[in-house]
Amino acid sequence: MGCSGSSLNKQDKSGSVRKIRKPKPWKFPRPVTWSQLVQMRDEFWDTAPHHGGKKEIWDAIHAAAEADIELAQAIINSAGVILHKPDMTVCYDEGGTKYEIPRYVLSEPTNLIQLS
């Protein structure tokens, strides 16, 4: 009944820490403008801590989501965040609490409306 095979383990099968990667290209259900995307992101981060989990973990995930890959990796590692998916859409804290992050928070959709 050990945890060594648990999906919450922050190491992959080779024994190395799971590395963050950029999310794969994706399409939002409807085209959105940059300002709509920013508003949705702000609303998510404003309400995320109210859905459970620790504020400090939410803060670390938020900081990592807005950082470049190298800094994001350092933030995630130092906060003890466990990546279930390398694109950061599903993370856990060391106590096993799940944190689900929508793709629109982590990257731009392919159908983002470009206003000139």
N, C-alpha and C positions, 0 to 999 in steps of 0.2 A: 504494500500500500504506500510505497514511496512516491516522491514527487519528481524523480529524475526523468521520467518520461512525459511529464506534464507539458501541455501546450503553453503553460504560463512561464516555462523556463526561458530565461532571456538568452540562452545559447541555442544555436541550431545543432543539428545532429553531428556536425564536425567539431563541436566544442567551442566555436567562435561566437562572439556576440553578434546578434542579428543586426545587420547594417540597414540604415534608412535608405530608401530609394525614392525618387520622384514618382508620383502616381502616374499610371498609364494614361494616355489621352482619353478623354471621356466627353460625352455630350450631355448637357443639361436638358431636362424634359422640354423646356421652352427656351428660346434665345433670351439672353439677359444682357443688360449693359454693365459696364464696369461699376457704375454707381449703385446699381441694384445688387451686384455681387458683393460690394463692400458693405452695403446695408445688411444683407443676409449674414455675412460673416460677423459683423458687429452684434447682431441679434443673437447669433449662436453663442459667441463668447460671453455676452451679458447673461445669458440664461443657463449656460452649461453647468456651472457649479450647483445649481438648484436641482439638477437631475441625479445627484449623488456623487460620491467620491470626495476626494480631498482637494481643497482649494489650491494647495501648493502643487499638486499634480496637474490640475487644470492649468495653472499658471505656467508650469514647465512645458506642457504640451503646446500651449498658446505661443510661448516664446520660440519653441522649436519649429512650429508651423510657419513662423514668419522669418526664420533664419535660413542661411544657406545650409546645404547638406552637412558640411563638416561641423559647423557650430551646433546645428540641430542634434547631431549624434552626440556631441559632448553634453548638451543640455539633458537629453533623454537619459544618457548613462549616469550622469551625476545625480539626477532626481530619482533614480531607481525605477524608471518607467520601463515596463516590459513590452516590447513590440510583438503583438500577435501577427500582425501583417506589416511587412517592411515599408509600406507606404503611409504608415501611421493612422490608418482608418480604424484600426482596432488595437487598443493598448490596455494594459493592466498595471495596477500599482502592485507593490510587493505583497499586499494583503489579499490580492486576488480581485479587487474591484475593477470592473470593466469600464473603459472609456471609449465611446464610439465617436469618431470624428468624421463629419461628412466630407466628401471629396471637394465640394465647393469651397471649403475652408482651407484646403491644402494646395489647390492648384486651380487654374482657370479652365473653364470648359472650352471645347473646340468651337462651340457656336456662340462665343462671346461677341456681342454686337460692338463693332468698332465705329464710334461716332467721330466724324471729322470736324 
